[in-house]
Amino acid sequence: MMNSLQEIRVNRLFRIAIAGFCLSFAAITLCQTTTSGKTPIMLHAKGTFDVKMAPTGHAPDESIGSFSSVKQFHGDLEATSKGEMLSVGNPSQGDAAYVAMERVTGTLGGKTGSFALYHVGTFVKGTPQLAVTVAPGSGTGELTGISGTLTIIITDGKHSYTFDYTVPEAK
């Protein structure tokens, strides 16, 4: 049986997960056509990345983990990122949830700029369900207007990614 504080935390996580889903849907819907009326072409990127995580110590409650991340992407995306993550749950049993935001800066498919990714993830008995999506309106430089989803792959402790994205045609 949950106490009221646990119920508040679960409700907060549920609202965050629903908001992430709604933002993903909105981003996909908004990016179906460009201002020229043309449907953008879906592009694909893949590669590896290195990540360093460190506790930040500024979580709103001792039961919430707070971490900073620094990533170095290699492959079709040559970039660095800095981000923040909040997590809750019981990781020692393989059950947890997290949300994160990160700003990615570099070159993607020959275009230079930056964009933000937001993560919504759960782990149930160690099995992940992750959604990593470009935050609408976050693109800069030649990546202005970018939309898409990034898939994180972890095999034998090594991180890689696939990234399906669109970028509007330059005017």
N, CA and C atoms as an extended XYZ file, in Angstrom:
513
Properties=species:S:1:pos:R:3:atomname:S:1:resname:S:1:resid:I:1 pbc="F F F"
N         0.847       -1.175        0.000 N   MET     1
C         0.000        0.000        0.000 CA  MET     1
C         0.895        1.241        0.000 C   MET     1
N         0.582        2.221       -0.863 N   MET     2
C         1.392        3.427       -0.979 CA  MET     2
C         0.915        4.483        0.002 C   MET     2
N         1.887        5.243        0.542 N   ASN     3
C         1.495        6.396        1.337 CA  ASN     3
C         1.286        7.574        0.403 C   ASN     3
N         0.816        8.698        0.932 N   SER     4
C         0.471        9.827        0.070 CA  SER     4
C         1.686       10.395       -0.646 C   SER     4
N         2.868       10.394       -0.023 N   LEU     5
C         4.071       10.883       -0.684 CA  LEU     5
C         4.443       10.005       -1.868 C   LEU     5
N         4.333        8.680       -1.700 N   GLN     6
C         4.606        7.770       -2.813 CA  GLN     6
C         3.598        7.972       -3.932 C   GLN     6
N         2.335        8.172       -3.594 N   GLU     7
C         1.306        8.408       -4.612 CA  GLU     7
C         1.598        9.681       -5.390 C   GLU     7
N         2.039       10.724       -4.697 N   ILE     8
C         2.382       11.981       -5.368 CA  ILE     8
C         3.527       11.751       -6.344 C   ILE     8
N         4.565       10.989       -5.922 N   ARG     9
C         5.707       10.715       -6.802 CA  ARG     9
C         5.279        9.907       -8.027 C   ARG     9
N         4.457        8.882       -7.813 N   VAL    10
C         3.986        8.062       -8.927 CA  VAL    10
C         3.150        8.915       -9.872 C   VAL    10
N         2.255        9.744       -9.323 N   ASN    11
C         1.430       10.611      -10.167 CA  ASN    11
C         2.288       11.599      -10.944 C   ASN    11
N         3.341       12.136      -10.298 N   ARG    12
C         4.243       13.069      -10.975 CA  ARG    12
C         4.951       12.364      -12.134 C   ARG    12
N         5.453       11.156      -11.899 N   LEU    13
C         6.122       10.402      -12.962 CA  LEU    13
C         5.160       10.084      -14.098 C   LEU    13
N         3.936        9.723      -13.744 N   PHE    14
C         2.937        9.414      -14.763 CA  PHE    14
C         2.662       10.646      -15.615 C   PHE    14
N         2.499       11.814      -14.976 N   ARG    15
C         2.239       13.038      -15.743 CA  ARG    15
C         3.420       13.376      -16.645 C   ARG    15
N         4.650       13.179      -16.161 N   ILE    16
C         5.838       13.447      -16.969 CA  ILE    16
C         5.878       12.510      -18.175 C   ILE    16
N         5.590       11.225      -17.953 N   ALA    17
C         5.599       10.258      -19.055 CA  ALA    17
C         4.535       10.610      -20.087 C   ALA    17
N         3.333       10.976      -19.631 N   ILE    18
C         2.257       11.358      -20.558 CA  ILE    18
C         2.646       12.618      -21.321 C   ILE    18
N         3.235       13.598      -20.635 N   ALA    19
C         3.664       14.823      -21.307 CA  ALA    19
C         4.706       14.508      -22.380 C   ALA    19
N         5.643       13.609      -22.063 N   GLY    20
C         6.649       13.217      -23.055 CA  GLY    20
C         6.023       12.573      -24.269 C   GLY    20
N         5.051       11.698      -24.044 N   PHE    21
C         4.348       11.055      -25.156 CA  PHE    21
C         3.624       12.095      -25.996 C   PHE    21
N         2.936       13.025      -25.346 N   CYS    22
C         2.188       14.050      -26.079 CA  CYS    22
C         3.124       14.939      -26.881 C   CYS    22
N         4.266       15.310      -26.298 N   LEU    23
C         5.233       16.122      -27.034 CA  LEU    23
C         5.781       15.365      -28.238 C   LEU    23
N         6.035       14.060      -28.072 N   SER    24
C         6.510       13.251      -29.200 CA  SER    24
C         5.492       13.250      -30.319 C   SER    24
N         4.245       13.050      -29.968 N   PHE    25
C         3.177       13.026      -30.974 CA  PHE    25
C         3.067       14.377      -31.652 C   PHE    25
N         3.120       15.464      -30.870 N   ALA    26
C         3.025       16.801      -31.444 CA  ALA    26
C         4.184       17.073      -32.395 C   ALA    26
N         5.397       16.665      -32.012 N   ALA    27
C         6.562       16.889      -32.868 CA  ALA    27
C         6.413       16.143      -34.182 C   ALA    27
N         5.956       14.914      -34.128 N   ILE    28
C         5.773       14.130      -35.351 CA  ILE    28
C         4.703       14.765      -36.229 C   ILE    28
N         3.600       15.192      -35.627 N   THR    29
C         2.508       15.804      -36.373 CA  THR    29
C         2.945       17.113      -37.009 C   THR    29
N         3.652       17.967      -36.254 N   LEU    30
C         4.086       19.255      -36.767 CA  LEU    30
C         5.097       19.120      -37.898 C   LEU    30
N         5.855       18.046      -37.925 N   CYS    31
C         6.937       17.911      -38.891 CA  CYS    31
C         6.554       17.085      -40.115 C   CYS    31
N         5.298       16.823      -40.316 N   GLN    32
C         4.894       16.026      -41.465 CA  GLN    32
C         5.071       16.777      -42.780 C   GLN    32
N         4.927       18.109      -42.770 N   THR    33
C         5.160       18.881      -43.986 CA  THR    33
C         6.010       20.094      -43.652 C   THR    33
N         6.770       20.557      -44.629 N   THR    34
C         7.595       21.739      -44.451 CA  THR    34
C         6.796       22.953      -44.901 C   THR    34
N         7.365       24.144      -44.742 N   THR    35
C         6.677       25.353      -45.161 CA  THR    35
C         6.494       25.391      -46.675 C   THR    35
N         7.305       24.664      -47.409 N   SER    36
C         7.155       24.612      -48.864 CA  SER    36
C         6.048       23.652      -49.276 C   SER    36
N         5.451       22.950      -48.299 N   GLY    37
C         4.393       21.999      -48.602 CA  GLY    37
C         4.910       20.616      -48.953 C   GLY    37
N         6.214       20.441      -49.006 N   LYS    38
C         6.796       19.154      -49.347 CA  LYS    38
C         6.948       18.307      -48.097 C   LYS    38
N         6.770       17.017      -48.236 N   THR    39
C         7.021       16.105      -47.122 CA  THR    39
C         8.530       15.916      -47.003 C   THR    39
N         9.087       16.171      -45.809 N   PRO    40
C        10.545       16.018      -45.669 CA  PRO    40
C        10.961       14.555      -45.803 C   PRO    40
N        12.186       14.358      -46.208 N   ILE    41
C        12.728       13.017      -46.355 CA  ILE    41
C        13.313       12.581      -45.012 C   ILE    41
N        12.937       11.372      -44.584 N   MET    42
C        13.487       10.826      -43.341 CA  MET    42
C        14.922       10.400      -43.598 C   MET    42
N        15.834       10.880      -42.768 N   LEU    43
C        17.242       10.543      -42.863 CA  LEU    43
C        17.612        9.612      -41.712 C   LEU    43
N        18.677        8.872      -41.881 N   HIS    44
C        19.099        7.897      -40.871 CA  HIS    44
C        20.572        8.110      -40.547 C   HIS    44
N        20.873        8.100      -39.276 N   ALA    45
C        22.262        8.222      -38.817 CA  ALA    45
C        22.529        7.090      -37.843 C   ALA    45
N        23.784        6.696      -37.767 N   LYS    46
C        24.145        5.667      -36.794 CA  LYS    46
C        25.590        5.862      -36.382 C   LYS    46
N        25.920        5.297      -35.229 N   GLY    47
C        27.278        5.407      -34.734 CA  GLY    47
C        27.354        4.950      -33.286 C   GLY    47
N        28.392        5.382      -32.621 N   THR    48
C        28.624        5.012      -31.224 CA  THR    48
C        28.691        6.283      -30.384 C   THR    48
N        28.642        6.105      -29.082 N   PHE    49
C        28.877        7.232      -28.199 CA  PHE    49
C        29.453        6.762      -26.875 C   PHE    49
N        30.198        7.658      -26.258 N   ASP    50
C        30.753        7.452      -24.925 CA  ASP    50
C        29.983        8.360      -23.984 C   ASP    50
N        29.713        7.881      -22.782 N   VAL    51
C        28.957        8.681      -21.817 CA  VAL    51
C        29.627        8.642      -20.459 C   VAL    51
N        29.643        9.791      -19.793 N   LYS    52
C        30.122        9.898      -18.417 CA  LYS    52
C        28.992       10.495      -17.598 C   LYS    52
N        28.635        9.790      -16.511 N   MET    53
C        27.567       10.235      -15.629 CA  MET    53
C        28.161       10.552      -14.265 C   MET    53
N        27.608       11.577      -13.600 N   ALA    54
C        28.061       11.939      -12.254 CA  ALA    54
C        26.874       12.458      -11.455 C   ALA    54
N        26.771       12.071      -10.181 N   PRO    55
C        25.697       12.606       -9.345 CA  PRO    55
C        25.846       14.118       -9.196 C   PRO    55
N        24.714       14.829       -9.203 N   THR    56
C        24.767       16.288       -9.050 CA  THR    56
C        24.521       16.719       -7.621 C   THR    56
N        23.778       15.911       -6.861 N   GLY    57
C        23.498       16.260       -5.480 CA  GLY    57
C        22.435       17.318       -5.300 C   GLY    57
N        21.729       17.697       -6.367 N   HIS    58
C        20.687       18.710       -6.200 CA  HIS    58
C        19.278       18.186       -6.508 C   HIS    58
N        19.033       16.929       -6.195 N   ALA    59
C        17.697       16.354       -6.380 CA  ALA    59
C        16.735       16.966       -5.368 C   ALA    59
N        15.460       17.080       -5.721 N   PRO    60
C        14.485       17.676       -4.809 CA  PRO    60
C        14.155       16.812       -3.595 C   PRO    60
N        14.586       15.560       -3.597 N   ASP    61
C        14.255       14.623       -2.516 CA  ASP    61
C        15.317       13.528       -2.538 C   ASP    61
N        15.639       12.958       -1.371 N   GLU    62
C        16.699       11.942       -1.325 CA  GLU    62
C        16.347       10.658       -2.065 C   GLU    62
N        15.070       10.437       -2.350 N   SER    63
C        14.686        9.226       -3.091 CA  SER    63
C        14.784        9.417       -4.604 C   SER    63
N        15.114       10.636       -5.044 N   ILE    64
C        15.241       10.942       -6.474 CA  ILE    64
C        16.718       11.120       -6.791 C   ILE    64
N        17.210       10.335       -7.728 N   GLY    65
C        18.594       10.474       -8.165 CA  GLY    65
C        18.714       11.607       -9.170 C   GLY    65
N        19.771       12.381       -9.068 N   SER    66
C        20.016       13.498       -9.982 CA  SER    66
C        21.438       13.358      -10.526 C   SER    66
N        21.559       13.353      -11.858 N   PHE    67
C        22.854       13.101      -12.489 CA  PHE    67
C        23.097       14.078      -13.640 C   PHE    67
N        24.358       14.396      -13.861 N   SER    68
C        24.750       15.125      -15.064 CA  SER    68
C        25.366       14.114      -16.021 C   SER    68
N        25.287       14.425      -17.311 N   SER    69
C        25.893       13.538      -18.307 CA  SER    69
C        26.687       14.357      -19.312 C   SER    69
N        27.759       13.757      -19.783 N   VAL    70
C        28.550       14.310      -20.881 CA  VAL    70
C        28.733       13.166      -21.863 C   VAL    70
N        28.365       13.408      -23.131 N   LYS    71
C        28.485       12.375      -24.160 CA  LYS    71
C        29.350       12.876      -25.307 C   LYS    71
N        30.019       11.924      -25.944 N   GLN    72
C        30.766       12.178      -27.174 CA  GLN    72
C        30.220       11.223      -28.218 C   GLN    72
N        29.560       11.771      -29.258 N   PHE    73
C        28.982       10.963      -30.329 CA  PHE    73
C        29.981       10.825      -31.475 C   PHE    73
N        30.003        9.640      -32.084 N   HIS    74
C        30.869        9.341      -33.218 CA  HIS    74
C        30.015        8.728      -34.319 C   HIS    74
N        30.453        8.855      -35.559 N   GLY    75
C        29.723        8.275      -36.679 CA  GLY    75
C        29.054        9.363      -37.484 C   GLY    75
N        27.816        9.120      -37.892 N   ASP    76
C        27.083       10.102      -38.692 CA  ASP    76
C        26.780       11.367      -37.894 C   ASP    76
N        26.748       11.244      -36.585 N   LEU    77
C        26.598       12.382      -35.677 CA  LEU    77
C        27.932       12.547      -34.953 C   LEU    77
N        28.648       13.610      -35.287 N   GLU    78
C        29.911       13.941      -34.609 CA  GLU    78
C        29.605       15.121      -33.702 C   GLU    78
N        29.429       14.843      -32.410 N   ALA    79
C        28.947       15.887      -31.519 CA  ALA    79
C        29.276       15.577      -30.076 C   ALA    79
N        29.083       16.579      -29.230 N   THR    80
C        29.145       16.410      -27.786 CA  THR    80
C        27.790       16.813      -27.221 C   THR    80
N        27.487       16.309      -26.039 N   SER    81
C        26.270       16.746      -25.369 CA  SER    81
C        26.503       16.873      -23.883 C   SER    81
N        25.704       17.733      -23.279 N   LYS    82
C        25.670       17.878      -21.829 CA  LYS    82
C        24.211       17.795      -21.424 C   LYS    82
N        23.950       17.050      -20.334 N   GLY    83
C        22.567       16.884      -19.931 CA  GLY    83
C        22.380       16.678      -18.451 C   GLY    83
N        21.108       16.606      -18.059 N   GLU    84
C        20.689       16.358      -16.681 CA  GLU    84
C        19.644       15.259      -16.686 C   GLU    84
N        19.705       14.391      -15.671 N   MET    85
C        18.767       13.277      -15.570 CA  MET    85
C        18.244       13.179      -14.138 C   MET    85
N        16.960       12.870      -14.001 N   LEU    86
C        16.353       12.542      -12.719 CA  LEU    86
C        15.868       11.104      -12.807 C   LEU    86
N        16.062       10.337      -11.733 N   SER    87
C        15.612        8.951      -11.747 CA  SER    87
C        15.026        8.575      -10.392 C   SER    87
N        14.108        7.619      -10.422 N   VAL    88
C        13.492        7.081       -9.208 CA  VAL    88
C        13.292        5.590       -9.395 C   VAL    88
N        13.067        4.909       -8.301 N   GLY    89
C        12.771        3.489       -8.379 CA  GLY    89
C        13.732        2.681       -7.541 C   GLY    89
N        13.845        1.407       -7.898 N   ASN    90
C        14.708        0.484       -7.183 CA  ASN    90
C        15.634       -0.185       -8.196 C   ASN    90
N        16.700        0.523       -8.612 N   PRO    91
C        17.584       -0.021       -9.640 CA  PRO    91
C        18.223       -1.355       -9.269 C   PRO    91
N        18.441       -1.606       -7.987 N   SER    92
C        19.060       -2.871       -7.588 CA  SER    92
C        18.170       -4.060       -7.936 C   SER    92
N        16.864       -3.834       -8.063 N   GLN    93
C        15.931       -4.884       -8.487 CA  GLN    93
C        15.580       -4.774       -9.967 C   GLN    93
N        16.172       -3.771      -10.657 N   GLY    94
C        15.913       -3.613      -12.087 CA  GLY    94
C        14.653       -2.833      -12.408 C   GLY    94
N        14.089       -2.131      -11.410 N   ASP    95
C        12.874       -1.345      -11.622 CA  ASP    95
C        13.172        0.124      -11.370 C   ASP    95
N        12.955        0.958      -12.375 N   ALA    96
C        13.234        2.386      -12.225 CA  ALA    96
C        12.605        3.154      -13.382 C   ALA    96
N        12.589        4.466      -13.242 N   ALA    97
C        12.147        5.359      -14.306 CA  ALA    97
C        13.080        6.561      -14.326 C   ALA    97
N        13.219        7.171      -15.504 N   TYR    98
C        14.032        8.379      -15.577 CA  TYR    98
C        13.499        9.320      -16.635 C   TYR    98
N        13.818       10.586      -16.461 N   VAL    99
C        13.593       11.615      -17.468 CA  VAL    99
C        14.912       12.370      -17.601 C   VAL    99
N        15.209       12.857      -18.789 N   ALA   100
C        16.455       13.588      -18.995 CA  ALA   100
C        16.316       14.556      -20.148 C   ALA   100
N        17.133       15.586      -20.115 N   MET   101
C        17.267       16.553      -21.207 CA  MET   101
C        18.750       16.700      -21.482 C   MET   101
N        19.092       16.809      -22.766 N   GLU   102
C        20.487       17.052      -23.123 CA  GLU   102
C        20.557       17.928      -24.360 C   GLU   102
N        21.577       18.791      -24.408 N   ARG   103
C        21.836       19.656      -25.564 CA  ARG   103
C        22.983       19.036      -26.341 C   ARG   103
N        22.732       18.712      -27.627 N   VAL   104
C        23.713       18.081      -28.514 CA  VAL   104
C        24.230       19.156      -29.463 C   VAL   104
N        25.558       19.292      -29.560 N   THR   105
C        26.165       20.313      -30.411 CA  THR   105
C        27.231       19.658      -31.290 C   THR   105
N        27.106       19.876      -32.610 N   GLY   106
C        28.098       19.301      -33.520 CA  GLY   106
C        27.598       19.268      -34.948 C   GLY   106
N        27.938       18.185      -35.653 N   THR   107
C        27.607       18.030      -37.065 CA  THR   107
C        26.826       16.736      -37.265 C   THR   107
N        25.711       16.847      -37.960 N   LEU   108
C        24.853       15.705      -38.272 CA  LEU   108
C        24.598       15.697      -39.770 C   LEU   108
N        25.047       14.644      -40.441 N   GLY   109
C        24.834       14.552      -41.883 CA  GLY   109
C        25.375       15.745      -42.639 C   GLY   109
N        26.499       16.293      -42.192 N   GLY   110
C        27.116       17.431      -42.864 CA  GLY   110
C        26.541       18.778      -42.465 C   GLY   110
N        25.543       18.817      -41.595 N   LYS   111
C        24.945       20.082      -41.141 CA  LYS   111
C        25.393       20.362      -39.715 C   LYS   111
N        25.766       21.610      -39.465 N   THR   112
C        26.285       22.007      -38.160 CA  THR   112
C        25.241       22.780      -37.377 C   THR   112
N        25.169       22.502      -36.082 N   GLY   113
C        24.253       23.218      -35.199 CA  GLY   113
C        24.066       22.452      -33.919 C   GLY   113
N        22.936       22.682      -33.275 N   SER   114
C        22.635       21.973      -32.045 CA  SER   114
C        21.145       21.679      -31.964 C   SER   114
N        20.789       20.788      -31.059 N   PHE   115
C        19.393       20.454      -30.793 CA  PHE   115
C        19.337       19.797      -29.425 C   PHE   115
N        18.137       19.736      -28.865 N   ALA   116
C        17.962       19.108      -27.560 CA  ALA   116
C        17.236       17.779      -27.724 C   ALA   116
N        17.621       16.819      -26.910 N   LEU   117
C        16.939       15.531      -26.832 CA  LEU   117
C        16.282       15.419      -25.469 C   LEU   117
N        15.067       14.884      -25.432 N   TYR   118
C        14.478       14.555      -24.145 CA  TYR   118
C        14.234       13.062      -24.085 C   TYR   118
N        14.500       12.497      -22.903 N   HIS   119
C        14.411       11.056      -22.656 CA  HIS   119
C        13.277       10.773      -21.682 C   HIS   119
N        12.532        9.738      -21.936 N   VAL   120
C        11.571        9.190      -20.986 CA  VAL   120
C        11.831        7.697      -20.975 C   VAL   120
N        12.178        7.149      -19.818 N   GLY   121
C        12.525        5.740      -19.779 CA  GLY   121
C        12.028        5.037      -18.538 C   GLY   121
N        11.711        3.763      -18.715 N   THR   122
C        11.386        2.900      -17.587 CA  THR   122
C        12.164        1.605      -17.731 C   THR   122
N        12.409        0.975      -16.595 N   PHE   123
C        13.029       -0.333      -16.546 CA  PHE   123
C        12.171       -1.187      -15.622 C   PHE   123
N        11.661       -2.276      -16.145 N   VAL   124
C        10.881       -3.213      -15.344 CA  VAL   124
C        11.608       -4.546      -15.393 C   VAL   124
N        12.061       -4.997      -14.227 N   LYS   125
C        12.856       -6.229      -14.125 CA  LYS   125
C        14.048       -6.177      -15.083 C   LYS   125
N        14.635       -4.973      -15.241 N   GLY   126
C        15.817       -4.791      -16.069 CA  GLY   126
C        15.551       -4.595      -17.550 C   GLY   126
N        14.291       -4.720      -17.972 N   THR   127
C        13.955       -4.539      -19.389 CA  THR   127
C        13.606       -3.072      -19.649 C   THR   127
N        14.365       -2.409      -20.535 N   PRO   128
C        14.126       -0.986      -20.771 CA  PRO   128
C        13.011       -0.712      -21.775 C   PRO   128
N        12.315        0.376      -21.554 N   GLN   129
C        11.388        0.990      -22.507 CA  GLN   129
C        11.842        2.434      -22.580 C   GLN   129
N        12.490        2.830      -23.659 N   LEU   130
C        13.057        4.171      -23.764 CA  LEU   130
C        12.483        4.911      -24.955 C   LEU   130
N        12.254        6.198      -24.777 N   ALA   131
C        11.879        7.083      -25.881 CA  ALA   131
C        12.802        8.291      -25.788 C   ALA   131
N        13.575        8.528      -26.851 N   VAL   132
C        14.482        9.673      -26.905 CA  VAL   132
C        14.103       10.455      -28.157 C   VAL   132
N        13.635       11.676      -27.960 N   THR   133
C        13.039       12.463      -29.040 CA  THR   133
C        13.667       13.845      -29.092 C   THR   133
N        13.788       14.396      -30.303 N   VAL   134
C        14.256       15.774      -30.456 CA  VAL   134
C        13.171       16.701      -29.909 C   VAL   134
N        13.560       17.624      -29.029 N   ALA   135
C        12.616       18.592      -28.476 CA  ALA   135
C        12.206       19.571      -29.574 C   ALA   135
N        10.912       19.735      -29.803 N   PRO   136
C        10.452       20.657      -30.849 CA  PRO   136
C        10.992       22.067      -30.620 C   PRO   136
N        11.424       22.702      -31.709 N   GLY   137
C        11.904       24.075      -31.642 CA  GLY   137
C        13.301       24.239      -31.074 C   GLY   137
N        14.005       23.136      -30.819 N   SER   138
C        15.319       23.226      -30.164 CA  SER   138
C        16.490       23.313      -31.139 C   SER   138
N        16.262       23.114      -32.434 N   GLY   139
C        17.360       23.120      -33.396 CA  GLY   139
C        17.915       24.509      -33.645 C   GLY   139
N        19.248       24.572      -33.840 N   THR   140
C        19.902       25.839      -34.163 CA  THR   140
C        20.795       25.644      -35.381 C   THR   140
N        21.241       26.752      -35.962 N   GLY   141
C        22.143       26.696      -37.110 CA  GLY   141
C        21.503       25.947      -38.261 C   GLY   141
N        22.287       25.095      -38.914 N   GLU   142
C        21.771       24.319      -40.046 CA  GLU   142
C        20.828       23.204      -39.604 C   GLU   142
N        20.678       23.011      -38.299 N   LEU   143
C        19.768       21.993      -37.773 CA  LEU   143
C        18.457       22.603      -37.262 C   LEU   143
N        18.220       23.868      -37.589 N   THR   144
C        16.952       24.510      -37.228 CA  THR   144
C        15.806       23.737      -37.860 C   THR   144
N        14.788       23.433      -37.073 N   GLY   145
C        13.626       22.701      -37.569 CA  GLY   145
C        13.764       21.192      -37.511 C   GLY   145
N        14.863       20.687      -36.963 N   ILE   146
C        15.079       19.241      -36.893 CA  ILE   146
C        13.989       18.580      -36.052 C   ILE   146
N        13.619       17.366      -36.441 N   SER   147
C        12.744       16.515      -35.632 CA  SER   147
C        13.237       15.090      -35.784 C   SER   147
N        12.877       14.242      -34.846 N   GLY   148
C        13.273       12.851      -34.982 CA  GLY   148
C        13.339       12.116      -33.666 C   GLY   148
N        13.733       10.847      -33.776 N   THR   149
C        13.870        9.985      -32.603 CA  THR   149
C        15.212        9.260      -32.662 C   THR   149
N        15.822        9.123      -31.496 N   LEU   150
C        17.104        8.453      -31.378 CA  LEU   150
C        16.899        7.176      -30.568 C   LEU   150
N        17.477        6.097      -31.035 N   THR   151
C        17.411        4.819      -30.328 CA  THR   151
C        18.778        4.518      -29.743 C   THR   151
N        18.804        4.240      -28.445 N   ILE   152
C        20.040        3.888      -27.756 CA  ILE   152
C        20.161        2.370      -27.717 C   ILE   152
N        21.320        1.871      -28.081 N   ILE   153
C        21.596        0.431      -28.073 CA  ILE   153
C        22.793        0.197      -27.153 C   ILE   153
N        22.631       -0.697      -26.179 N   ILE   154
C        23.737       -1.035      -25.284 CA  ILE   154
C        23.990       -2.530      -25.411 C   ILE   154
N        25.179       -2.878      -25.914 N   THR   155
C        25.571       -4.273      -26.087 CA  THR   155
C        26.940       -4.472      -25.453 C   THR   155
N        27.017       -5.410      -24.530 N   ASP   156
C        28.277       -5.701      -23.839 CA  ASP   156
C        28.910       -4.443      -23.258 C   ASP   156
N        28.083       -3.553      -22.706 N   GLY   157
C        28.576       -2.331      -22.076 CA  GLY   157
C        28.961       -1.225      -23.039 C   GLY   157
N        28.851       -1.454      -24.343 N   LYS   158
C        29.179       -0.447      -25.359 CA  LYS   158
C        27.893        0.236      -25.819 C   LYS   158
N        27.956        1.566      -26.005 N   HIS   159
C        26.790        2.349      -26.415 CA  HIS   159
C        26.861        2.677      -27.902 C   HIS   159
N        25.738        2.495      -28.576 N   SER   160
C        25.609        2.939      -29.962 CA  SER   160
C        24.216        3.533      -30.127 C   SER   160
N        23.974        4.125      -31.306 N   TYR   161
C        22.695        4.771      -31.559 CA  TYR   161
C        22.287        4.594      -33.013 C   TYR   161
N        21.004        4.692      -33.246 N   THR   162
C        20.449        4.944      -34.573 CA  THR   162
C        19.575        6.174      -34.402 C   THR   162
N        19.528        7.009      -35.413 N   PHE   163
C        18.825        8.285      -35.313 CA  PHE   163
C        18.056        8.490      -36.604 C   PHE   163
N        16.735        8.499      -36.512 N   ASP   164
C        15.859        8.789      -37.652 CA  ASP   164
C        15.402       10.235      -37.491 C   ASP   164
N        15.682       11.067      -38.508 N   TYR   165
C        15.404       12.497      -38.348 CA  TYR   165
C        15.084       13.165      -39.679 C   TYR   165
N        14.493       14.347      -39.586 N   THR   166
C        14.280       15.200      -40.751 CA  THR   166
C        14.813       16.577      -40.413 C   THR   166
N        15.300       17.278      -41.424 N   VAL   167
C        15.717       18.663      -41.315 CA  VAL   167
C        15.123       19.384      -42.516 C   VAL   167
N        14.407       20.504      -42.293 N   PRO   168
C        13.829       21.229      -43.425 CA  PRO   168
C        14.892       21.661      -44.429 C   PRO   168
N        14.470       21.776      -45.673 N   GLU   169
C        15.378       22.236      -46.721 CA  GLU   169
C        15.774       23.672      -46.441 C   GLU   169
N        17.036       24.020      -46.741 N   ALA   170
C        17.493       25.410      -46.577 CA  ALA   170
C        16.793       26.288      -47.580 C   ALA   170
N        16.476       27.493      -47.156 N   LYS   171
C        15.776       28.445      -48.068 CA  LYS   171
C        16.760       29.262      -48.839 C   LYS   171
